[in-house]
């Protein structure tokens, strides 16, 4: 493995190819992962070459063929031949040399335009390249005026349908993390300390960027969800129907399927000015199914009364559900 530093994009791509084929076809352990992590940490050029090669290769049929060949005859093909195959496959898939671009944490001093929604609000932003961003309730998002593909999601939730551009990746900063588009449609929800990324189409990468955070990163494929905080990152896979339910707000609805009343109330309260509450943990643990207009609190209350047989009492500014 050639690990010397270099500014040659061709050499970087070759090294990235070597790492990827070694990871896929040869013995791989914690020590090898540590070596790869160290190489990736040397420069942004290394990261971009590896990420894009990995993303492009996974979209080709070549990888399936090579994996099948590996099962039949592991470690028979010389490593230098494998690297050549990976390099050719990457070139065909990418059709261009990787362009090194700035995707570090966006400086907060950059001039931005702010877009915001109030409780229950919904706004769609169309960028000059045709990409679209839909803002959900109570959301604040900023877009750099010099490069609209640099975005901050300061709070709330947004759905991104992005036109991919290798030379100018789309980057979102949220809750101390950077989400980088690799040809993507994704849902992003951010609070001050937590970010949730649901991948609908394509691929996207999430990285921690705050120096006070524990370093972590992940590349997501369709159906995967990443939840990241300052000290952790976890990924899971959700069925397409669950992801579609999460996007119900784009159609003006919220969908609950085997959802606790506590969680349903918290979700519903994001949209209306009339706030709901549960009287105790037992009531909050009741399960709820149903589809509700985001602005129809009374419909939610009627289901709580008729299906769950709950009472509704006024308590100051809240409507409390109890037995």
VOFIFI-785507 format. One record per residue (C-alpha): residue in three letters; y, z negated, x. Coordinates in pm, whole numbers, padded with zeros to 5 digits, always signed. Example, Ala and Ser with C-alpha at 12.3 -4.5 7.8 and 13.67 -1.06 7.14 Angstrom:
<sites>
ALA-00450-00780+01230SER-00106-00714+01367
</sites>
This chain:
<sites>
UNK+00000+00000+00000UNK+00333+00106+00149UNK+00581-00173+00073UNK+00876-00089+00299UNK+01220-00070+00136UNK+01354+00278+00074UNK+01634+00459-00105UNK+01427+00776-00162UNK+01354+00824-00531UNK+01051+01036-00443UNK+00903+00762-00224UNK+00979+00501-00488UNK+00795+00706-00750UNK+00498+00751-00518UNK+00484+00378-00456UNK+00514+00307-00829UNK+00226+00550-00889UNK+00020+00372-00625UNK+00083+00036-00788UNK-00003+00163-01135UNK-00329+00331-01037UNK-00427+00026-00832UNK-00364-00194-01136UNK-00561+00033-01369UNK-00853+00139-01147UNK-00909-00117-00871UNK-00962-00490-00851UNK-00660-00675-00985UNK-00597-01046-00951UNK-00313-01298-00936UNK-00239-01216-00572UNK-00206-00846-00650UNK+00019-00925-00946UNK+00238-01139-00720UNK+00269-00848-00475UNK+00368-00613-00756UNK+00620-00863-00892UNK+00775-00896-00546UNK+00804-00517-00511UNK+00963-00486-00857UNK+01209-00763-00771UNK+01335-00576-00464UNK+01552-00338-00666UNK+01630-00200-01009UNK+01514+00141-00883UNK+01162+00001-00834UNK+01158-00146-01185UNK+01278+00170-01357UNK+01033+00392-01169UNK+00740+00167-01260UNK+00844+00109-01625UNK+00900+00476-01698UNK+00585+00586-01522UNK+00388+00327-01719UNK+00551+00430-02049UNK+00509+00804-01990UNK+00151+00776-01870UNK+00044+00574-02171UNK+00171+00854-02395UNK-00051+01118-02234UNK-00415+01201-02285UNK-00467+01192-01908UNK-00487+00816-01907UNK-00768+00817-02163UNK-00963+01065-01949UNK-00908+00865-01631UNK-01013+00539-01800UNK-01332+00703-01923UNK-01401+00834-01572UNK-01340+00489-01429UNK-01607+00337-01656UNK-01860+00597-01540UNK-01786+00577-01168UNK-01555+00292-01070UNK-01390+00300-00727UNK-01548+00634-00631UNK-01226+00838-00630UNK-01023+00781-00311UNK-00700+00594-00368UNK-00479+00870-00222UNK-00629+01118-00470UNK-00567+00880-00759UNK-00205+00839-00651UNK-00162+01218-00644UNK-00308+01245-00995UNK-00076+00972-01121UNK+00227+01137-00958UNK+00149+01477-01112UNK+00083+01323-01453UNK+00409+01130-01439UNK+00604+01440-01338UNK+00461+01637-01629UNK+00533+01360-01876UNK+00882+01276-01754UNK+00983+01633-01657UNK+01247+01490-01425UNK+01301+01259-01130UNK+01384+00907-01240UNK+01758+00855-01246UNK+01872+00514-01128UNK+02118+00366-01375UNK+02287+00034-01435UNK+02090-00185-01677UNK+02175-00530-01550UNK+02343-00787-01774UNK+02649-00620-01918UNK+02974-00781-01794UNK+03145-00967-02074UNK+03483-00844-01943UNK+03408-00486-02056UNK+03616-00359-02349UNK+03411-00364-02670UNK+03446-00289-03038UNK+03315-00556-03273UNK+03119-00494-03593UNK+03034-00779-03828UNK+02884-00855-04168UNK+02932-01159-04390UNK+02655-01341-04577UNK+02465-01079-04775UNK+02642-00795-04595UNK+02484-00470-04473UNK+02649-00216-04244UNK+02525+00102-04073UNK+02680+00227-03748UNK+02616+00583-03630UNK+02677+00647-03259UNK+02804+00976-03115UNK+02453+01069-02994UNK+02305+01026-03343UNK+02152+00682-03279UNK+02193+00437-03565UNK+02228+00060-03585UNK+02192-00127-03917UNK+02336-00476-03936UNK+02180-00735-04166UNK+02347-01038-04320UNK+02586-01258-04117UNK+02561-01049-03800UNK+02803-00987-03513UNK+02748-00694-03276UNK+02970-00551-03001UNK+02958-00200-02854UNK+03111-00105-02518UNK+03388+00151-02570UNK+03324+00327-02237UNK+02948+00361-02305UNK+02829+00306-02666UNK+02470+00269-02539UNK+02564-00076-02402UNK+02552-00332-02684UNK+02562-00708-02740UNK+02400-00869-03044UNK+02593-01196-03050UNK+02418-01329-03360UNK+02220-01216-03660UNK+01979-00927-03707UNK+01995-00551-03655UNK+01765-00251-03678UNK+01801+00007-03401UNK+01693+00372-03437UNK+01771+00507-03091UNK+01774+00857-02947UNK+01618+00822-02604UNK+01807+00930-02293UNK+01645+00877-01951UNK+01978+00918-01773UNK+02155+00663-01993UNK+01914+00402-02136UNK+02018+00211-02446UNK+02056-00160-02361UNK+02108-00459-02590UNK+02199-00806-02463UNK+02099-01094-02693UNK+02049-01468-02634UNK+02022-01435-02256UNK+01783-01140-02272UNK+01809-00767-02213UNK+01624-00519-02437UNK+01591-00172-02282UNK+01501+00132-02492UNK+01208+00341-02375UNK+01221+00576-02677UNK+01244+00334-02960UNK+01299+00201-03311UNK+01310-00178-03314UNK+01425-00484-03504UNK+01614-00752-03313UNK+01707-01097-03440UNK+01917-01335-03232UNK+02037-01695-03244UNK+02206-01890-02967UNK+01876-01981-02802UNK+01608-01751-02943UNK+01552-01379-02976UNK+01281-01196-03172UNK+01201-00831-03097UNK+00975-00629-03332UNK+00875-00284-03205UNK+00846-00021-03481UNK+00826+00304-03281UNK+00808+00406-02913UNK+00838+00137-02650UNK+01094-00122-02540UNK+01120-00375-02261UNK+01257-00727-02290UNK+01369-00929-01985UNK+01535-01264-01933UNK+01866-01216-01750UNK+02024-01562-01748UNK+01973-01718-01402UNK+01919-02056-01568UNK+01622-01920-01763UNK+01260-01899-01659UNK+01202-01535-01549UNK+00989-01343-01796UNK+00950-00990-01929UNK+00728-00773-02148UNK+00691-00410-02251UNK+00613-00370-02621UNK+00420-00100-02804UNK+00445-00029-03180UNK+00335-00324-03390UNK+00402-00582-03121UNK+00650-00867-03157UNK+00806-01070-02875UNK+00968-01410-02928UNK+01171-01533-02631UNK+01361-01852-02552UNK+01511-01986-02230UNK+01173-02110-02106UNK+00913-01896-02278UNK+00813-01552-02399UNK+00521-01487-02631UNK+00391-01163-02778UNK+00173-01091-03079UNK+00067-00795-03292UNK+00152-00759-03660UNK+00009-00515-03917UNK+00241-00232-04018UNK+00278-00376-04367UNK+00415-00703-04226UNK+00670-00518-04014UNK+00770-00314-04318UNK+00819-00636-04511UNK+01049-00765-04237UNK+01264-00454-04287UNK+01289-00508-04664UNK+01655-00609-04624UNK+01736-00245-04543UNK+01642-00174-04907UNK+01821-00484-05039UNK+01510-00696-05086UNK+01320-00982-04924UNK+00940-00985-04942UNK+00727-01297-04922UNK+00349-01286-04877UNK+00169-01619-04848UNK+00498-01771-04731UNK+00571-02142-04752UNK+00849-02231-04993UNK+01034-02396-04706UNK+01035-02070-04506UNK+01118-01861-04814UNK+01418-02081-04898UNK+01544-02060-04539UNK+01518-01680-04548UNK+01677-01645-04890UNK+01967-01872-04789UNK+02067-01616-04524UNK+02191-01380-04794UNK+02360-01580-05071UNK+02653-01818-05097UNK+02453-02036-05337UNK+02222-02241-05113UNK+01875-02366-05202UNK+01685-02668-05070UNK+01345-02835-05117UNK+01311-03200-05209UNK+01033-03291-04966UNK+00762-03162-04732UNK+00500-03139-05007UNK+00718-02905-05212UNK+00816-02712-04900UNK+00448-02649-04819UNK+00382-02468-05149UNK+00292-02099-05102UNK+00500-01819-05250UNK+00445-01447-05304UNK+00699-01204-05441UNK+00973-00948-05387UNK+01332-01048-05464UNK+01673-00878-05448UNK+01862-01042-05164UNK+02156-01131-05392UNK+01961-01261-05693UNK+01923-01634-05642UNK+01843-01684-06009UNK+01536-01457-05985UNK+01406-01675-05702UNK+01472-01989-05906UNK+01292-01847-06212UNK+00978-01784-06006UNK+00997-02137-05862UNK+01016-02275-06216UNK+00765-02052-06392UNK+00505-01997-06120UNK+00533-02311-05907UNK+00638-02532-06201UNK+00931-02682-06011UNK+01250-02838-06135UNK+01597-02733-06018UNK+01873-02989-05980UNK+02230-02954-05860UNK+02310-03168-05554UNK+02664-03104-05439UNK+02673-02741-05319UNK+02292-02709-05315UNK+02026-02632-05573UNK+01729-02857-05495UNK+01373-02755-05589UNK+01147-03049-05673UNK+00844-03144-05879
</sites>
